[in-house]
Amino acid sequence: MLITIDPESTEPLYGQLVSQVRGAILRGDVGPGDKLPSARDLASSLGINMHTVLRAYTTLRDEGAIELRRGRGAVVTAKGLDTAELEQSARHLLDVGRRHGVTLAQLHTLLDQEASP
């Protein structure tokens, strides 16, 4: 799993890490039982403070996506991320787009515009 950050982004570093790990789980790059890099190792490799990584991991733990265990580190849970709401929203967006004659490419463009800071 490749994790990168953009120091020029307006999104906080911990938020970027949360997004990167969520994306990796949703894509299936990491799954239940997979261990994430230790906070110390990840912070060192990215050149950021270890507490920034711990804040991201705590956020993911609070969402139920990972477990934090002393001596074991951060492990993706069997639950991972609950994608049901995301999938339902995506289906709804596609349905509305179809009713209005919006192409998938146009929806992508709209989503990219909304995601940009």
All heavy atoms as an XYZ file, in Angstrom:
882
protein
N       0.846     -1.171      0.000
C       0.000      0.000      0.000
C       0.895      1.239      0.000
O       1.716      1.410      0.874
C      -0.893     -0.009      1.248
C      -1.699      1.247      1.404
S      -2.787      1.256      2.841
C      -1.641      1.405      4.167
N       0.717      2.070     -1.006
C       1.493      3.285     -1.137
C       0.715      4.442     -0.528
O      -0.439      4.684     -0.883
C       1.782      3.571     -2.617
C       2.511      4.867     -2.914
C       3.919      4.839     -2.318
C       2.573      5.107     -4.409
N       1.335      5.136      0.407
C       0.715      6.304      1.035
C       1.562      7.517      0.691
O       2.773      7.504      0.872
C       0.606      6.134      2.563
C      -0.329      4.984      2.891
C       0.125      7.420      3.211
C      -0.472      4.695      4.374
N       0.897      8.541      0.170
C       1.585      9.782     -0.154
C       0.811     10.937      0.464
O      -0.389     10.829      0.726
C       1.682     10.001     -1.670
O       0.361     10.043     -2.217
C       2.466      8.892     -2.343
N       1.498     12.020      0.677
C       0.854     13.241      1.164
C       1.281     14.404      0.295
O       2.326     14.351     -0.350
C       1.191     13.528      2.644
C       2.704     13.634      2.851
C       0.582     12.488      3.574
C       3.101     14.219      4.179
N       0.464     15.425      0.293
C       0.763     16.641     -0.456
C       0.903     17.778      0.546
O      -0.093     18.276      1.057
C      -0.358     16.935     -1.452
C      -0.142     18.219     -2.233
O       0.930     18.845     -2.083
O      -1.048     18.601     -2.994
N       2.126     18.186      0.847
C       2.323     19.246      1.840
C       1.721     20.584      1.413
O       1.487     21.458      2.245
C       3.843     19.353      1.982
C       4.446     18.450      0.979
C       3.368     17.674      0.313
N       1.425     20.744      0.131
C       0.845     21.992     -0.375
C      -0.681     21.995     -0.291
O      -1.324     23.025     -0.502
C       1.267     22.219     -1.831
C       2.773     22.249     -2.053
C       3.461     23.364     -1.287
O       2.921     24.498     -1.253
O       4.525     23.103     -0.704
N      -1.282     20.849      0.006
C      -2.733     20.735      0.058
C      -3.297     21.504      1.244
O      -2.644     21.644      2.291
C      -3.131     19.264      0.180
O      -4.525     19.143      0.367
N      -4.526     21.984      1.077
C      -5.211     22.656      2.190
C      -5.791     21.642      3.167
O      -6.149     21.994      4.285
C      -6.342     23.569      1.667
O      -7.260     22.783      0.904
C      -5.790     24.692      0.813
N      -5.898     20.365      2.738
C      -6.381     19.315      3.643
C      -5.286     18.990      4.654
O      -4.121     18.827      4.293
C      -6.750     18.056      2.852
C      -7.310     16.952      3.725
C      -7.702     15.708      2.953
O      -7.391     15.598      1.757
O      -8.318     14.839      3.579
N      -5.640     18.900      5.928
C      -4.624     18.574      6.945
C      -3.939     17.249      6.634
O      -4.529     16.352      6.026
C      -5.429     18.470      8.241
C      -6.739     19.123      7.972
C      -6.973     19.057      6.496
N      -2.696     17.115      7.083
C      -1.923     15.909      6.807
C      -2.614     14.668      7.341
O      -2.682     13.653      6.662
C      -0.516     16.034      7.409
C       0.377     17.121      6.806
C       1.693     17.200      7.569
C       0.618     16.864      5.337
N      -3.157     14.744      8.562
C      -3.811     13.557      9.112
C      -5.024     13.185      8.270
O      -5.315     12.002      8.072
C      -4.185     13.739     10.589
C      -5.510     14.420     10.810
C      -6.670     13.657     10.956
C      -5.619     15.803     10.858
C      -7.896     14.270     11.146
C      -6.835     16.416     11.044
C      -7.969     15.646     11.192
O      -9.184     16.251     11.375
N      -5.736     14.170      7.749
C      -6.892     13.922      6.892
C      -6.486     13.253      5.592
O      -7.197     12.380      5.081
N      -5.348     13.662      5.045
C      -4.842     13.021      3.833
C      -4.517     11.557      4.101
O      -4.811     10.682      3.277
C      -3.590     13.742      3.330
C      -3.852     15.138      2.795
C      -2.577     15.779      2.276
O      -1.851     15.178      1.487
N      -2.309     17.003      2.722
N      -3.929     11.276      5.264
C      -3.606      9.893      5.611
C      -4.870      9.060      5.772
O      -4.942      7.930      5.283
C      -2.778      9.849      6.900
C      -1.375     10.426      6.823
C      -0.737     10.455      8.202
C      -0.521      9.638      5.856
N      -5.874      9.618      6.441
C      -7.147      8.916      6.619
C      -7.728      8.584      5.246
O      -8.154      7.452      4.998
C      -8.142      9.750      7.458
C      -9.545      9.160      7.409
C      -7.665      9.870      8.901
N      -7.746      9.561      4.353
C      -8.285      9.343      3.004
C      -7.512      8.274      2.251
O      -8.099      7.434      1.548
C      -8.266     10.646      2.199
O      -9.119     11.599      2.778
N      -6.201      8.280      2.375
C      -5.364      7.301      1.674
C      -5.649      5.883      2.172
O      -5.764      4.954      1.366
C      -3.885      7.634      1.883
C      -3.454      8.944      1.268
C      -2.898      8.773     -0.112
O      -2.280      7.770     -0.423
N      -3.119      9.755     -0.951
N      -5.773      5.726      3.490
C      -6.033      4.386      4.039
C      -7.448      3.943      3.682
O      -7.666      2.797      3.278
C      -5.790      4.348      5.559
C      -6.220      3.013      6.149
C      -4.321      4.625      5.876
N      -8.420      4.843      3.805
C      -9.801      4.497      3.412
C      -9.833      4.016      1.960
O     -10.471      3.018      1.640
C     -10.715      5.718      3.529
C     -11.204      6.015      4.893
C     -12.218      7.151      4.794
N     -12.483      7.744      6.073
C     -12.583      9.048      6.297
N     -12.429      9.911      5.315
N     -12.855      9.495      7.502
N      -9.168      4.763      1.085
C      -9.134      4.404     -0.333
C      -8.513      3.037     -0.546
O      -9.008      2.236     -1.345
N      -7.434      2.749      0.168
C      -6.769      1.450      0.034
C      -7.700      0.315      0.474
O      -7.735     -0.745     -0.150
C      -5.476      1.425      0.847
N      -8.482      0.558      1.529
C      -9.429     -0.460      1.989
C     -10.540     -0.644      0.968
O     -10.890     -1.771      0.606
C      -9.997     -0.080      3.379
C      -8.890     -0.134      4.440
C     -11.157     -1.006      3.758
C      -9.288      0.440      5.796
N     -11.084      0.458      0.473
C     -12.182      0.375     -0.494
C     -11.749     -0.290     -1.799
O     -12.520     -1.019     -2.413
C     -12.750      1.763     -0.777
C     -13.535      2.399      0.361
C     -13.853      3.852      0.046
C     -14.814      1.624      0.631
N     -10.511     -0.043     -2.229
C     -10.001     -0.660     -3.464
C      -9.617     -2.118     -3.263
O      -9.394     -2.841     -4.214
C      -8.776      0.105     -3.976
C      -9.059      1.445     -4.593
C      -7.812      2.028     -5.244
N      -6.667      2.058     -4.350
C      -6.389      3.034     -3.490
N      -7.200      4.070     -3.392
N      -5.321      2.984     -2.723
N      -9.501     -2.534     -2.009
C      -9.084     -3.900     -1.725
C      -7.578     -4.063     -1.681
O      -7.071     -5.185     -1.662
N      -6.843     -2.953     -1.665
C      -5.384     -3.030     -1.566
C      -4.960     -3.622     -0.220
O      -3.913     -4.260     -0.116
C      -4.742     -1.646     -1.734
C      -4.935     -1.071     -3.121
O      -5.319     -1.830     -4.040
O      -4.710      0.144     -3.294
N      -5.745     -3.350      0.810
C      -5.551     -3.952      2.131
C      -6.895     -4.493      2.585
O      -7.941     -3.936      2.242
C      -4.982     -2.960      3.175
C      -3.570     -2.555      2.842
C      -5.862     -1.735      3.315
N      -6.840     -5.578      3.315
C      -8.090     -6.195      3.750
C      -8.020     -6.620      5.198
O      -7.022     -6.378      5.891
N      -9.066     -7.265      5.655
C      -9.144     -7.696      7.049
C      -7.906     -8.477      7.478
O      -7.454     -9.386      6.777
C     -10.389     -8.588      7.073
C     -11.221     -8.105      5.935
C     -10.252     -7.667      4.892
N      -7.347     -8.059      8.611
C      -6.169     -8.720      9.155
C      -4.855     -8.155      8.676
O      -3.803     -8.451      9.251
N      -4.891     -7.338      7.622
C      -3.644     -6.740      7.128
C      -3.160     -5.677      8.104
O      -3.939     -4.889      8.631
C      -3.846     -6.109      5.744
C      -3.988     -7.135      4.644
O      -3.678     -8.314      4.884
O      -4.420     -6.753      3.539
N      -1.875     -5.684      8.297
C      -1.253     -4.736      9.214
C      -0.809     -3.490      8.441
O      -0.227     -3.605      7.362
C      -0.067     -5.391      9.902
C       0.531     -4.556     10.993
C       1.598     -5.324     11.745
C       2.175     -4.405     12.811
N       3.334     -4.970     13.458
N      -1.107     -2.329      8.991
C      -0.645     -1.067      8.417
C       0.747     -0.765      8.964
O       1.140     -1.300      9.999
C      -1.613      0.060      8.781
C      -3.054     -0.109      8.291
C      -3.904      1.082      8.747
C      -3.116     -0.252      6.786
N       1.483      0.109      8.293
C       2.810      0.465      8.810
C       2.694      1.056     10.210
O       1.696      1.694     10.545
C       3.313      1.527      7.821
C       2.476      1.374      6.600
C       1.163      0.820      7.048
N       3.711      0.829     11.024
C       3.701      1.426     12.360
C       3.689      2.944     12.211
O       4.160      3.493     11.200
C       4.926      0.992     13.160
O       6.088      1.642     12.668
N       3.136      3.607     13.202
C       3.064      5.078     13.167
C       4.458      5.677     13.033
O       4.675      6.604     12.259
C       2.363      5.602     14.421
N       5.397      5.110     13.746
C       6.782      5.614     13.702
C       7.385      5.439     12.313
O       7.978      6.360     11.756
C       7.630      4.893     14.738
C       9.047      5.386     14.838
C       9.785      4.644     15.924
N       8.972      4.580     17.131
C       9.241      5.241     18.256
N      10.316      5.965     18.342
N       8.445      5.151     19.297
N       7.210      4.251     11.720
C       7.772      3.991     10.385
C       7.118      4.857      9.313
O       7.795      5.394      8.436
C       7.627      2.517     10.006
C       8.536      1.606     10.806
O       9.478      2.108     11.457
O       8.289      0.376     10.784
N       5.788      4.970      9.392
C       5.084      5.770      8.391
C       5.462      7.240      8.502
O       5.724      7.905      7.495
C       3.569      5.581      8.528
C       2.710      6.249      7.465
C       3.111      5.824      6.057
C       1.234      5.952      7.714
N       5.522      7.736      9.722
C       5.908      9.135      9.928
C       7.309      9.388      9.387
O       7.558     10.386      8.697
C       5.832      9.486     11.410
N       8.211      8.469      9.662
C       9.582      8.612      9.192
C       9.654      8.603      7.670
O      10.336      9.428      7.061
C      10.440      7.488      9.772
O      11.744      7.561      9.272
N       8.923      7.678      7.045
C       8.984      7.575      5.582
C       8.358      8.783      4.890
O       8.753      9.137      3.783
C       8.322      6.291      5.093
O       6.932      6.349      5.248
N       7.378      9.426      5.551
C       6.718     10.590      4.960
C       7.328     11.916      5.417
O       6.968     12.971      4.904
C       5.220     10.577      5.302
C       4.411      9.414      4.731
C       2.994      9.437      5.296
C       4.392      9.468      3.216
N       8.204     11.849      6.404
C       8.825     13.069      6.913
C       7.858     13.943      7.700
O       7.916     15.168      7.612
N       6.952     13.289      8.451
C       5.984     14.029      9.256
C       6.062     13.569     10.708
O       6.721     12.574     11.027
C       4.540     13.868      8.720
C       4.096     12.411      8.751
C       4.435     14.438      7.309
C       2.643     12.194      8.348
N       5.363     14.265     11.573
C       5.353     13.945     12.988
C       4.567     12.662     13.243
O       3.501     12.446     12.668
C       4.721     15.122     13.748
C       4.862     14.989     15.240
O       4.296     14.085     15.847
N       5.618     15.902     15.834
N       5.070     11.835     14.150
C       4.407     10.581     14.475
C       2.995     10.817     15.030
O       2.087     10.022     14.797
C       5.235      9.785     15.491
C       4.623      8.440     15.829
S       5.606      7.449     16.959
C       5.396      8.341     18.469
N       2.790     11.907     15.742
C       1.472     12.195     16.314
C       0.433     12.480     15.221
O      -0.756     12.243     15.417
C       1.559     13.338     17.321
C       2.360     12.950     18.525
N       1.887     12.099     19.497
C       3.625     13.262     18.883
C       2.816     11.913     20.407
N       3.887     12.610     20.062
N       0.886     12.951     14.073
C      -0.021     13.155     12.940
C      -0.544     11.806     12.455
O      -1.742     11.644     12.200
C       0.708     13.888     11.794
O       1.180     15.147     12.289
C      -0.195     14.098     10.595
N       0.338     10.826     12.357
C      -0.068      9.476     11.944
C      -0.990      8.874     13.005
O      -2.018      8.277     12.678
C       1.158      8.572     11.704
C       0.720      7.151     11.357
C       2.043      9.145     10.608
N      -0.636      9.054     14.271
C      -1.477      8.508     15.341
C      -2.871      9.133     15.328
O      -3.863      8.436     15.580
C      -0.814      8.726     16.700
C       0.423      7.858     16.956
C       1.113      8.288     18.246
C       0.051      6.392     16.998
N      -2.970     10.403     14.998
C      -4.285     11.053     14.903
C      -5.101     10.423     13.766
O      -6.289     10.165     13.912
C      -4.122     12.558     14.675
C      -5.429     13.291     14.649
C      -5.236     14.783     14.595
N      -6.521     15.465     14.552
C      -6.663     16.741     14.361
N      -5.609     17.532     14.220
N      -7.859     17.294     14.323
N      -4.464     10.165     12.643
C      -5.151      9.526     11.523
C      -5.591      8.119     11.907
O      -6.735      7.718     11.654
C      -4.236      9.480     10.295
N      -4.700      7.359     12.525
C      -5.038      5.999     12.934
C      -6.165      6.002     13.968
O      -7.028      5.130     13.936
C      -3.802      5.283     13.479
C      -2.853      4.735     12.426
C      -3.064      4.918     11.061
C      -1.723      4.019     12.796
C      -2.199      4.411     10.113
C      -0.845      3.495     11.860
C      -1.086      3.696     10.523
O      -0.226      3.179      9.581
N      -6.170      6.970     14.868
C      -7.240      7.067     15.867
C      -8.575      7.349     15.189
O      -9.600      6.765     15.560
C      -6.904      8.160     16.903
O      -5.693      7.813     17.562
C      -8.011      8.302     17.927
N      -8.572      8.213     14.196
C      -9.797      8.509     13.447
C     -10.315      7.249     12.773
O     -11.509      6.937     12.848
C      -9.533      9.608     12.392
O      -9.105     10.796     13.060
C     -10.767      9.900     11.560
N      -9.430      6.501     12.141
C      -9.819      5.258     11.476
C     -10.303      4.216     12.484
O     -11.242      3.470     12.220
C      -8.655      4.711     10.654
C      -8.301      5.540      9.418
C      -6.892      5.216      8.929
C      -9.320      5.324      8.314
N      -9.685      4.181     13.652
C     -10.135      3.268     14.709
C     -11.543      3.634     15.173
O     -12.407      2.777     15.322
C      -9.193      3.304     15.901
C      -9.635      2.347     17.022
C      -9.166      2.720     18.385
N      -9.629      4.046     18.740
C      -9.028      4.821     19.626
N      -7.936      4.418     20.235
N      -9.509      6.009     19.912
N     -11.782      4.932     15.353
C     -13.096      5.392     15.800
C     -14.187      5.082     14.780
O     -15.345      4.895     15.142
C     -13.065      6.880     16.120
C     -12.199      7.207     17.334
O     -11.812      6.271     18.066
O     -11.903      8.400     17.533
N     -13.821      5.013     13.499
C     -14.761      4.645     12.430
C     -14.975      3.137     12.356
O     -15.863      2.675     11.652
C     -14.226      5.113     11.067
C     -14.164      6.594     10.902
C     -13.519      7.008      9.578
O     -13.020      6.130      8.822
O     -13.496      8.206      9.304
N     -14.119      2.383     13.031
C     -14.221      0.929     12.985
C     -13.456      0.293     11.846
O     -13.563     -0.909     11.610
N     -12.665      1.086     11.126
C     -11.932      0.561      9.971
C     -10.685     -0.211     10.379
O     -10.277     -1.142      9.678
C     -11.542      1.700      9.026
N     -10.073      0.188     11.494
C      -8.867     -0.497     11.974
C      -8.967     -0.703     13.479
O      -9.765     -0.061     14.161
C      -7.568      0.287     11.635
C      -7.513      1.616     12.388
C      -7.412      0.494     10.136
C      -6.169      2.334     12.291
N      -8.133     -1.601     13.958
C      -7.954     -1.798     15.393
C      -6.540     -1.373     15.723
O      -5.619     -1.596     14.937
C      -8.126     -3.266     15.772
C      -9.526     -3.788     15.639
C      -9.618     -5.272     15.998
O      -8.573     -5.939     16.161
O     -10.750     -5.763     16.098
N      -6.385     -0.753     16.880
C      -5.056     -0.402     17.361
C      -4.765     -1.266     18.573
O      -5.515     -1.233     19.552
C      -4.987      1.086     17.739
C      -5.151      2.075     16.594
C      -5.189      3.504     17.131
C      -4.035      1.918     15.585
N      -3.694     -2.051     18.478
C      -3.344     -2.935     19.579
C      -1.892     -2.712     19.960
O      -1.012     -2.707     19.091
C      -3.532     -4.394     19.177
C      -4.962     -4.739     18.891
C      -5.072     -6.215     18.618
N      -6.444     -6.560     18.257
C      -6.775     -7.656     17.633
N      -5.840     -8.521     17.283
N      -8.023     -7.912     17.348
N      -1.695     -2.558     21.244
C      -0.326     -2.379     21.743
C       0.499     -3.609     21.359
O       0.089     -4.735     21.580
C      -0.330     -2.194     23.252
C       1.030     -1.852     23.806
C       0.968     -1.497     25.266
N       0.182     -0.308     25.549
C       0.604      0.947     25.421
N       1.823      1.169     24.972
N      -0.166      1.958     25.723
N       1.610     -3.369     20.745
C       2.492     -4.450     20.340
C       2.168     -5.037     18.975
O       3.005     -5.694     18.370
N       0.946     -4.828     18.491
C       0.555     -5.346     17.167
C       0.407     -4.239     16.153
O       0.449     -4.482     14.958
C      -0.779     -6.092     17.283
C      -0.587     -7.577     17.215
C      -1.883     -8.301     17.069
N      -2.182     -8.504     15.648
C      -3.385     -8.762     15.188
N      -4.404     -8.824     15.991
N      -3.580     -8.959     13.910
N       0.170     -3.034     16.618
C       0.016     -1.905     15.718
C      -1.389     -1.769     15.173
O      -2.361     -2.206     15.783
N      -1.494     -1.188     13.986
C      -2.780     -0.917     13.335
C      -3.099     -2.053     12.375
O      -2.320     -2.362     11.482
C      -2.729      0.408     12.593
N      -4.283     -2.655     12.566
C      -4.700     -3.792     11.758
C      -6.089     -3.499     11.195
O      -6.984     -3.050     11.919
C      -4.739     -5.086     12.609
C      -5.215     -6.268     11.778
C      -3.370     -5.365     13.212
N      -6.279     -3.750      9.903
C      -7.583     -3.559      9.269
C      -8.555     -4.560      9.873
O      -8.244     -5.745     10.006
C      -7.494     -3.736      7.736
C      -8.863     -3.587      7.084
C      -6.502     -2.748      7.133
N      -9.737     -4.083     10.260
C     -10.731     -4.950     10.885
C     -11.472     -5.772      9.835
O     -11.434     -5.458      8.643
C     -11.769     -4.132     11.666
O     -12.505     -3.316     10.756
C     -11.115     -3.280     12.737
N     -12.144     -6.796     10.321
C     -12.982     -7.602      9.427
C     -14.084     -6.737      8.845
O     -14.513     -6.920      7.713
C     -13.567     -8.792     10.176
N     -14.530     -5.761      9.630
C     -15.577     -4.854      9.170
C     -15.044     -3.916      8.094
O     -15.744     -3.588      7.142
C     -16.109     -4.043     10.353
C     -17.142     -3.019      9.970
C     -17.561     -2.202     11.173
C     -18.431     -1.050     10.727
N     -18.644     -0.080     11.760
N     -13.774     -3.503      8.259
C     -13.211     -2.533      7.313
C     -14.032     -1.269      7.314
O     -14.307     -0.720      8.369
N     -14.453     -0.818      6.172
C     -15.313      0.348      6.074
C     -16.681     -0.095      5.604
O     -16.800     -0.931      4.716
C     -14.735      1.363      5.079
C     -13.441      2.043      5.493
C     -12.910      2.886      4.349
C     -13.649      2.906      6.712
N     -17.708      0.457      6.194
C     -19.067      0.138      5.769
C     -19.334      0.919      4.492
O     -19.498      2.135      4.508
C     -20.056      0.520      6.861
C     -21.480      0.159      6.493
O     -21.693     -0.491      5.449
O     -22.385      0.540      7.252
N     -19.360      0.211      3.381
C     -19.510      0.862      2.083
C     -20.955      0.936      1.616
O     -21.227      1.467      0.550
C     -18.678      0.132      1.017
O     -19.136     -1.212      0.917
C     -17.201      0.154      1.360
N     -21.882      0.413      2.420
C     -23.289      0.364      1.997
C     -23.822      1.761      1.687
O     -24.478      1.964      0.657
C     -24.139     -0.311      3.059
N     -23.554      2.718      2.546
C     -24.055      4.072      2.318
C     -23.428      4.683      1.068
O     -24.107      5.311      0.261
C     -23.783      4.965      3.529
C     -24.314      6.375      3.361
C     -24.001      7.282      4.541
O     -23.257      6.862      5.456
O     -24.497      8.412      4.535
N     -22.143      4.472      0.895
C     -21.442      4.995     -0.279
C     -21.999      4.369     -1.559
O     -22.251      5.075     -2.542
C     -19.947      4.721     -0.156
C     -19.049      5.223     -1.266
C     -19.138      6.734     -1.395
C     -17.618      4.805     -1.005
N     -22.204      3.062     -1.540
C     -22.739      2.382     -2.719
C     -24.152      2.862     -3.036
O     -24.497      3.074     -4.203
C     -22.721      0.868     -2.496
C     -21.323      0.291     -2.494
C     -21.265     -1.146     -2.004
O     -22.323     -1.705     -1.625
O     -20.160     -1.707     -1.985
N     -24.966      3.044     -2.012
C     -26.334      3.533     -2.220
C     -26.312      4.938     -2.818
O     -27.066      5.245     -3.748
C     -27.103      3.531     -0.898
C     -28.535      3.999     -1.036
C     -29.256      3.983      0.313
O     -28.664      3.757      1.359
N     -30.544      4.247      0.280
N     -25.443      5.790     -2.305
C     -25.340      7.159     -2.824
C     -24.858      7.163     -4.269
O     -25.349      7.952     -5.095
C     -24.388      7.983     -1.961
O     -24.903      8.132     -0.665
N     -23.911      6.294     -4.585
C     -23.403      6.219     -5.959
C     -24.505      5.778     -6.921
O     -24.656      6.343     -8.007
C     -22.210      5.263     -6.031
N     -25.282      4.764     -6.508
C     -26.396      4.311     -7.359
C     -27.417      5.431     -7.564
O     -27.921      5.638     -8.670
C     -27.077      3.085     -6.744
C     -26.345      1.788     -7.025
C     -27.186      0.565     -6.661
N     -27.435      0.465     -5.235
C     -26.588     -0.045     -4.344
N     -25.433     -0.509     -4.751
N     -26.899     -0.108     -3.080
N     -27.691      6.178     -6.501
C     -28.641      7.283     -6.601
C     -28.117      8.360     -7.554
O     -28.858      8.868     -8.401
C     -28.915      7.877     -5.215
C     -29.835      9.049     -5.237
N     -31.182      8.930     -5.504
C     -29.604     10.368     -5.053
C     -31.740     10.127     -5.470
N     -30.800     11.017     -5.203
N     -26.846      8.686     -7.427
C     -26.240      9.685     -8.304
C     -26.333      9.243     -9.764
O     -26.696     10.036    -10.643
C     -24.782      9.915     -7.920
C     -23.982     10.859     -8.804
C     -24.571     12.259     -8.774
C     -22.528     10.884     -8.389
N     -26.029      7.977    -10.032
C     -26.116      7.464    -11.400
C     -27.553      7.513    -11.924
O     -27.797      7.893    -13.073
C     -25.585      6.038    -11.471
C     -24.070      5.895    -11.320
C     -23.687      4.432    -11.137
C     -23.348      6.499    -12.498
N     -28.519      7.150    -11.085
C     -29.929      7.194    -11.487
C     -30.362      8.616    -11.837
O     -31.006      8.850    -12.863
C     -30.836      6.633    -10.385
C     -30.708      5.133    -10.223
O     -30.175      4.477    -11.138
O     -31.139      4.622     -9.161
N     -30.013      9.562    -10.978
C     -30.378     10.957    -11.235
C     -29.699     11.453    -12.505
O     -30.316     12.122    -13.340
C     -30.017     11.857    -10.023
C     -30.187     13.330    -10.359
C     -30.872     11.481     -8.812
N     -28.422     11.107    -12.676
C     -27.701     11.503    -13.880
C     -28.363     10.966    -15.142
O     -28.531     11.689    -16.124
N     -28.755      9.700    -15.108
C     -29.423      9.095    -16.277
C     -30.729      9.807    -16.601
O     -31.032     10.058    -17.769
C     -29.690      7.616    -16.013
C     -28.471      6.753    -16.138
C     -28.827      5.270    -15.965
N     -27.623      4.492    -15.785
C     -27.302      3.845    -14.674
N     -28.104      3.845    -13.633
N     -26.170      3.179    -14.605
N     -31.507     10.108    -15.562
C     -32.796     10.788    -15.784
C     -32.610     12.153    -16.425
O     -33.477     12.629    -17.144
C     -33.552     10.939    -14.464
C     -34.209      9.660    -14.006
C     -35.265      9.918    -12.942
N     -34.840     10.780    -11.858
C     -34.378     10.349    -10.682
N     -34.292      9.063    -10.429
N     -34.020     11.207     -9.761
N     -31.474     12.774    -16.165
C     -31.218     14.109    -16.700
C     -30.296     14.091    -17.915
O     -29.869     15.146    -18.392
C     -30.634     15.016    -15.613
C     -31.615     15.327    -14.527
N     -32.598     16.269    -14.669
C     -31.779     14.796    -13.290
C     -33.318     16.322    -13.561
N     -32.836     15.427    -12.712
N     -29.977     12.906    -18.406
C     -29.156     12.795    -19.604
C     -27.693     13.139    -19.391
O     -26.994     13.497    -20.343
N     -27.217     13.017    -18.176
C     -25.823     13.322    -17.873
C     -25.006     12.046    -18.079
O     -25.361     10.974    -17.578
C     -25.672     13.834    -16.420
C     -24.214     14.102    -16.089
C     -26.518     15.082    -16.211
N     -23.906     12.161    -18.814
C     -23.056     10.999    -19.073
C     -22.175     10.707    -17.860
O     -21.981     11.558    -16.982
C     -22.136     11.231    -20.290
O     -21.194     12.266    -19.954
C     -22.934     11.608    -21.528
N     -21.628      9.497    -17.848
C     -20.721      9.111    -16.775
C     -19.499     10.028    -16.751
O     -19.038     10.442    -15.677
C     -20.306      7.652    -16.939
C     -19.476      7.045    -15.815
C     -20.193      7.163    -14.474
C     -19.171      5.589    -16.125
N     -18.998     10.381    -17.919
C     -17.843     11.286    -17.998
C     -18.183     12.646    -17.389
O     -17.357     13.255    -16.689
C     -17.390     11.451    -19.442
N     -19.397     13.128    -17.644
C     -19.811     14.412    -17.066
C     -19.938     14.303    -15.544
O     -19.589     15.238    -14.827
C     -21.131     14.873    -17.691
C     -20.991     15.296    -19.140
C     -22.340     15.485    -19.827
O     -23.279     14.713    -19.613
N     -22.434     16.512    -20.663
N     -20.443     13.171    -15.061
C     -20.527     12.968    -13.612
C     -19.133     12.950    -12.988
O     -18.909     13.538    -11.928
C     -21.257     11.662    -13.286
C     -22.761     11.668    -13.460
C     -23.326     10.274    -13.217
C     -23.421     12.674    -12.535
N     -18.187     12.301    -13.666
C     -16.806     12.275    -13.176
C     -16.273     13.699    -13.062
O     -15.642     14.051    -12.065
C     -15.909     11.472    -14.121
C     -15.994     10.005    -13.919
N     -14.900      9.199    -13.782
C     -17.055      9.173    -13.835
C     -15.272      7.942    -13.633
N     -16.583      7.908    -13.669
N     -16.509     14.491    -14.096
C     -16.034     15.876    -14.093
C     -16.648     16.655    -12.932
O     -15.947     17.384    -12.218
C     -16.369     16.566    -15.436
O     -15.727     15.842    -16.493
C     -15.909     18.011    -15.452
N     -17.950     16.483    -12.737
C     -18.621     17.168    -11.622
C     -18.051     16.738    -10.272
O     -17.808     17.574     -9.390
C     -20.127     16.895    -11.663
C     -20.900     17.550    -12.792
C     -22.327     16.990    -12.854
C     -20.940     19.059    -12.605
N     -17.822     15.449    -10.111
C     -17.248     14.955     -8.857
C     -15.840     15.485     -8.646
O     -15.468     15.872     -7.532
C     -17.256     13.422     -8.836
C     -18.634     12.777     -8.680
C     -18.531     11.266     -8.908
C     -19.230     13.080     -7.321
N     -15.050     15.495     -9.707
C     -13.680     16.037     -9.601
C     -13.713     17.503     -9.205
O     -12.902     17.946     -8.384
C     -12.931     15.871    -10.918
C     -12.519     14.433    -11.191
O     -12.500     13.614    -10.235
O     -12.237     14.110    -12.368
N     -14.648     18.267     -9.758
C     -14.760     19.679     -9.419
C     -15.152     19.863     -7.955
O     -14.629     20.737     -7.260
C     -15.779     20.379    -10.320
C     -15.321     20.539    -11.738
C     -16.435     21.027    -12.671
O     -17.592     21.086    -12.300
N     -16.054     21.354    -13.893
N     -16.051     19.028     -7.479
C     -16.499     19.115     -6.090
C     -15.398     18.704     -5.124
O     -15.319     19.200     -4.007
C     -17.748     18.261     -5.854
C     -18.988     18.835     -6.462
C     -19.377     20.195     -5.887
O     -19.319     20.367     -4.651
O     -19.710     21.072     -6.684
N     -14.559     17.763     -5.550
C     -13.492     17.265     -4.684
C     -12.310     18.212     -4.605
O     -11.527     18.147     -3.675
C     -13.031     15.896     -5.161
N     -12.188     19.098     -5.585
C     -11.056     20.039     -5.592
C     -11.268     21.083     -4.518
O     -12.375     21.548     -4.311
C     -10.946     20.721     -6.954
O     -10.673     19.773     -7.952
N     -10.164     21.445     -3.834
C     -10.283     22.451     -2.747
C     -10.697     23.805     -3.240
O     -10.608     24.210     -4.310
C      -8.884     22.509     -2.153
C      -7.993     21.655     -2.968
C      -8.812     20.973     -3.996
